[in-house]
C-alpha cells in the first residue's frame, strides 16, 4: 500500500508539472492507483473534464463510478459533490426537474457535513433553476437562503453574488426599487473588498436598470463608470460590453452617428481579444443600425453598408458554426434585399433563414433525446447498485456463519486448554519428585503460551468479523434509504402520469360517431410514454363528418398538454361555432393556439404548436374537403385522378387495381410562424370504397430493421405498406400495420408517438 501511494504521489507531481487537470494525466493517475479515496477524486475530475468538453455521456459514466466509490467509503462530502455535478449536467441539458432533485440531495449532504459555502452555492443553483422554470417566488426564496448561508459562512464573495442574483430577479419582475437596493448592497461589499470586476458588473447592472426605467442619460453615466473600472482591471471584454450597451441606447434614441461610434469602438476591443462570436454580433449590430436609417437621399448607401456588415457577420458565423448568429445575419440580409427590391435574393435568404430555424429546432430535440438516454443509463446503474446491495447481504450472512464457527472453535479450544491445565497439574504433582520436574514444567509453560497466543488470535479475528458486519450493515441501510427514495419518486411520477392518461383518454372521441357515418375505419394509436402528443378527433355536425389527426410538439406529459389544448379548441370551433370547412378550421385553430400560448414571434421564444390534417366529408354528396398544416393525407382509389401540384400519384398496384395519391399540405404549423397565409383546401368527389389515411410522423420515423444502429422506416415504405394492404378489410389492415411496426422496431426503443387512422368511404 505504501509503495502504491508513493508511486501515485510521484506521478501526481509529474502530472502537475505537465498540466494539473489535463484529461490524459488524470487517466494515467487513475490507472495506477487502487486507493478508493483517490479514485473518487480522480473520476470526479475526469467527469468534470468530459462535461467541460460537452461529452455528457462520458461525464455521467465517470460520475457514476465516482459516486459508487464515495458510497463505498461512506465519504459524505464526495457523495455530495458527485450529486452536485449530476445536477449541473442535467441542468445544462435543460432537464431542470431532474437537476433540481440532484441539487436537493447534494444540499442535504453538504449541510450534514457543515460545508456552508458549498450548501449556499447549491441554494443559489436551485434558485436559478426555478428562475428558468418561471417560479420567481421560489427563485427569491432560494437566493435569500443562499445569501444567508454565505453570510453564516462569512463568505463575502458568495454573499455578494447572491445579492446580485436577487437584484436580477427583481429587475426581471420590474421591481425596480428592490433591484436597485440589492445591486447597491452588492456594490458596497465589492467596494470594501476592492473587487474591481464585481464592482464593474454591479454598476453595469445599475445602468441596465436605469435603461429599463427610461433614464437613458443616467444609464450611460453608469456604463461609462463601469468602463473606467474595467479599464483599470484591464478587462477588455467588459469594456467592449459597456461600449456596446451605450451604443444600444444611442441607437434607441436614433442618434445613429454616436451609436456607430460606440459600436465601432466595441468592435475594435473584441478584435483585440479575438472573440469571434462577439465580433460577429457587433457586425450584426452595425448592420442593423444602417438598416434603421431611412434617409431617402442616402438610403442606397446605408443599405450597401448594412449589406457589407451583415455579410461579415455571416462569414464568421458560418466558419465557426455559430447557428444563432448565422440566423440573425440572414435575417438582416433578407430585410436588406427586400428594401433594395431584389425579391429573388430575398426569397433565397428567407429559405436559408428558415432552414437554420429548423436546424436549431432539431438540435434542441437531439439534446432532449440525449438527456432521456442519460436518464435511462442512470436508472440502469441504480439497478446495478441494488444488485451489489443483495451481494453484500449474502456476504453478511456468510460472515455471520464464519463468526459462529469461530466462536465454537474458540469455546472448544478453551475447553481443551482447561483440560490440559488440569492434566498438567496432575502430571506436575506426580512427577514432582523426579529429576525431569523442571524440564517438564518448562515444556508445559511453553505449551500454555502457545495456546494463549492462539486464543488471542481468535479474539482478534472475531473483532475483525464484527467490524466488517457493522460496515456492511451501514452500507445496507444507506442503500435501502436510497432505494426507498427512488421508489417513492417513481411511484409519485407513475401516479401522476396515469392520472394524465385517464384525463387524455376521456377527451378523445368515442367510436360511435365514426361508425354511424362511415363505411368502416381502423385506428392504430400507440403513445410513446403512456400519454401522447399525437391525438385524433372527429364529430358529425350539419351533415358533415369532420375528422382530424394531429402531432403536437413533444411527447409524454408536455405533448399531452398540447393535445388537450388542441382537442378543446377543435370542439369549440366545430361543435359550438358550426364550422366544417377544413381551411377555416385550421386558420381559427392557429389563432386560438397563438393566443393561448401567448406567442409573439420573438427571438428565442419556445416553438410550441402542432401539425394537423383535417378532412370534412359531406354525407349526402360524398364530397371530401382536405386541408393540412404540414401533415398530408393518402387517398387510395381504383380510379385515375387528374394530378395537380397538391394531388400527386405515388404508386399503383401491379395489376393497376388501386392507386395511392398524396394530398399535400401547406408548409405551416398550427403556431406562430414566418409564413402566416391562409390554409388551402382541396376538394375531391369520393366514390364508395375510396380510402383515406391520416397519420403522424411517428410511424415513418421509427428506427429498426436489421442494421445494428437501426434505420428509419421512412415514408416511401409506409406508402407501399398501405397500398399493399388496401384491398383487405380495415380490421386486417390495422393488424398488418401493427405487426409490421412491431417487427421493424424489434429491440429498439419507440422514438415518438404513433398515430395511423384509416377511413373507408
Secondary structure, 3 states (H helix, E strand, C coil): CHHHHHHHHHHHHHHHHHHCCCHHHHHHHHHHCCCHHHHHHHHHHHHHHHHHCCCHHHHHHHHHHHHHHHHHHCCHHHHHHHHHHHHHHHHHCCCHHHHHHHHHHHHHHHHHCCCHHHHHHHHHHHHHHHHHCCCHHHHHHHHHHHHHHHHHCCCHHHHHHHHHHHHHHHHHCCCHHHHHHHHHHHHHHHHHCCCHHHHHHHHHHHHHHHHHCCCHHHHHHHHHHHHHHHHHCCCHHHHHHHHHHHHHHHHHCCCHHHHHHHHHHHHHHHHHCCCHHHHHHHHHHHHHHHHHCCCCCCHHHHHHHHHHHHHHHHHHHHHHCCHHHHHHHHHHHHHHHHHHCCHHHHHHHHHHHHHHHHHHHHHHHHHHHHHHHHHHHHHHHHHHHHHHHHHHHHHHHHHHHHHHHHHHHHHHHHHHHHHHHHHHHHHHHHCCCCCCHHHHHHHHHHHHHHHHHHHHHHHHHHHHHHHHHHHHHHHHHHHHHHHHHHHHHHHHHHHHHHHHHHHHHHHCCCCHHHHHHCCEEEEEEECCCCCCCEEEEEEEECCEEEEEEEEECCCHHHHHHHHHHHHHHHHHHHHHCCCCCHHHHHHHHHHHHHHHHCCCCCCCCCCCCEEEEEEEEECCCCEEEEEEEECCEEEEECCCCCCCCCEEEEEECCCCCCEEEEECCECCCECCCCCCCCCCCEEEECCCCCEEEEECCCCCCCEECCCCCCEECCHHHHHHHHHHHCCCCHHHHHHHHHHHHHHHHCCCCCCCCEEEEEEEC
